[in-house]
Amino acid sequence: MPLTAFDLVLHAGLFVKFILFLLATLSCLSWAVIVYKYVSLRRAAQQSTLFLAALESGADSKELLTTANALPASPLAFMRTWAALPMFAYLVEEWQMLKDYRAAWAVAPYPPVFVTVDTIVRCAGQVLLIKRGQAPGKGLYAVPGGFIEQRETTYQSALRELKEETHLSLLAATMRHSLKASAVFDHPDRSQRGRTITHVFYFDLGDRELPEVEAGDDAAAVEWTPIEKLVALEDRFIDDHFHMLDHFLGLTEG
């Protein structure tokens, strides 16, 4: 029996309704997937926040393990892979040192302000650098320096630290004649250890033969470094030591 025009219209209407129903179903499923992913990501973010809070608060290993196991599989796998990298042990050592350092001063009646000294020694187009042997900044470049002693001027402390870390032995008159400038670096966030104000002394020994040096104290190594190579080493300096060099040597001018 041939279909009438009415039958064709009826079947077409049913087909359109079926297509609309199918599209509505797919739309609902898509929204369900989106909501599920949002809830999962939010839960993962909350668990990650709890883990980081536990880590920051110095929680013991059992508490950290309990919190970590509550993390979703993906971030937990990422953290396990990251923890297996050689850099992780270095970061743990740095973090632990800074944590203990701040805890030691937490009992002070007021926030401590530390005073340090640093020296920049230039000779024959090179500058004297050390590599730090201890955290913070273990393995990073730095200019020789350290904390001021109670019965020293900043200049006396600077010369003492210079000799302790590099064994640079020059006459006092030579060092005094070579002193070209000094500056104070006091940005509140310049050091991860806390509020630290440093007095920097800049010496220029001219074009003489490079004096012999040897690493000592908490310096793992000491070396004369050509000034033209300093810019390439910028991200390998501790704290703001590259900016100290830039201040006196004009490394980034122009």
SVG drawing of the C-alpha trace seen along z (x, -y; Angstrom):
<svg xmlns="http://www.w3.org/2000/svg" viewBox="-2 -54 103 56">
<polyline fill="none" stroke="black" stroke-width="0.4" points="0.0,0.0 1.6,-3.3 2.3,-5.9 0.2,-9.0 1.5,-12.5 0.2,-12.4 2.1,-9.2 5.3,-10.8 4.9,-13.8 4.1,-11.7 7.3,-9.5 9.4,-12.6 8.1,-14.1 8.9,-11.0 12.4,-10.9 13.0,-14.5 11.8,-13.8 14.2,-10.8 17.1,-13.0 16.3,-15.6 16.0,-13.0 19.3,-11.6 21.0,-15.0 19.5,-15.8 20.8,-12.5 24.2,-13.2 24.2,-16.7 23.2,-15.3 26.0,-12.8 28.5,-15.5 27.4,-17.7 27.6,-14.7 31.2,-14.0 32.1,-17.7 30.6,-17.8 32.4,-14.5 35.7,-15.9 35.2,-19.1 34.3,-17.3 37.4,-15.0 39.7,-17.9 38.3,-19.8 38.8,-16.8 42.3,-16.4 43.1,-20.0 41.7,-19.8 43.7,-16.7 46.8,-18.3 46.3,-21.4 45.9,-19.2 49.1,-17.4 51.1,-20.6 49.7,-22.0 50.8,-18.9 54.2,-19.2 54.6,-22.9 53.5,-22.3 56.3,-19.7 54.0,-16.7 55.6,-13.4 56.2,-10.8 53.2,-8.7 50.8,-11.6 52.3,-12.6 52.0,-9.1 48.3,-9.0 47.6,-12.3 49.6,-11.3 47.6,-8.0 44.4,-10.0 45.5,-11.8 44.1,-10.8 46.2,-8.4 47.4,-10.9 49.0,-13.5 50.3,-10.8 52.1,-9.1 53.5,-12.5 54.8,-13.1 56.3,-9.7 58.1,-10.2 59.3,-13.6 60.5,-12.3 62.7,-9.8 64.6,-12.5 68.1,-13.5 67.0,-17.1 64.4,-16.0 67.0,-15.0 68.7,-18.4 65.4,-20.3 64.6,-18.3 68.0,-19.2 67.5,-22.9 63.9,-22.8 64.9,-21.1 67.8,-23.5 65.6,-26.5 62.8,-25.0 65.2,-24.2 66.9,-27.7 63.6,-29.5 62.4,-27.2 65.6,-28.0 64.7,-31.7 61.0,-31.3 61.5,-31.7 63.0,-35.2 60.9,-38.0 60.8,-39.8 61.5,-38.9 65.3,-38.6 67.3,-40.8 70.6,-39.4 73.6,-41.4 76.1,-39.9 79.1,-41.0 80.2,-40.2 83.2,-40.9 83.6,-41.3 87.2,-41.0 88.2,-41.9 91.6,-41.2 92.8,-41.2 89.3,-41.0 88.2,-38.2 86.2,-38.1 86.6,-35.8 83.7,-33.4 83.1,-30.5 80.7,-27.5 78.8,-27.0 79.4,-23.7 76.4,-23.8 72.7,-24.6 71.1,-27.0 72.3,-27.2 74.6,-24.2 76.5,-24.0 75.5,-27.5 77.9,-30.3 78.3,-33.2 80.7,-36.0 82.7,-35.4 81.0,-36.5 79.2,-35.6 77.9,-36.9 79.4,-39.8 81.1,-39.1 80.0,-41.0 83.3,-42.9 84.1,-43.7 83.3,-46.5 81.7,-45.5 85.0,-46.0 86.9,-43.8 84.3,-41.1 84.4,-41.3 88.2,-40.8 88.0,-37.9 85.3,-36.1 87.2,-36.6 90.4,-35.0 88.5,-32.2 86.7,-31.1 89.3,-31.8 92.7,-32.0 93.4,-35.2 96.4,-36.7 97.2,-40.3 98.6,-43.0 96.1,-45.1 97.4,-48.2 96.9,-46.5 93.3,-45.7 92.6,-49.2 94.1,-50.8 92.1,-48.4 88.8,-49.2 86.8,-51.1 83.2,-51.1 80.7,-49.6 76.9,-49.3 74.2,-48.0 71.7,-45.4 68.6,-45.4 65.6,-44.2 63.3,-42.5 63.1,-39.3 66.7,-39.1 67.4,-36.0 65.4,-32.8 66.8,-32.6 64.9,-35.7 65.4,-39.4 69.1,-39.8 71.0,-43.1 74.4,-42.7 77.3,-45.2 79.2,-44.6 82.7,-45.8 84.2,-46.0 87.9,-45.6 89.8,-46.1 93.3,-44.6 94.1,-46.0 95.9,-44.0 98.3,-42.2 98.9,-38.4 95.9,-36.5 96.6,-35.8 96.6,-32.2 93.4,-31.1 92.1,-27.9 88.6,-27.0 88.1,-27.0 85.4,-27.2 82.0,-26.5 83.2,-27.1 83.3,-23.8 85.4,-25.5 86.9,-28.9 87.8,-30.1 88.7,-33.2 85.9,-33.6 86.2,-35.8 83.7,-38.7 82.4,-38.1 81.1,-34.7 79.1,-36.0 75.8,-36.8 75.6,-33.2 75.8,-32.0 73.0,-34.3 70.6,-31.6 73.3,-29.6 73.9,-32.2 72.4,-32.1 69.9,-34.8 70.8,-38.2 74.6,-37.7 74.4,-38.1 72.7,-41.5 75.6,-42.5 78.0,-41.8 75.8,-43.6 75.7,-46.6 79.5,-47.1 80.5,-45.6 77.6,-46.8 77.0,-43.4 73.6,-44.1 74.0,-47.7 72.7,-48.4"/>
</svg>
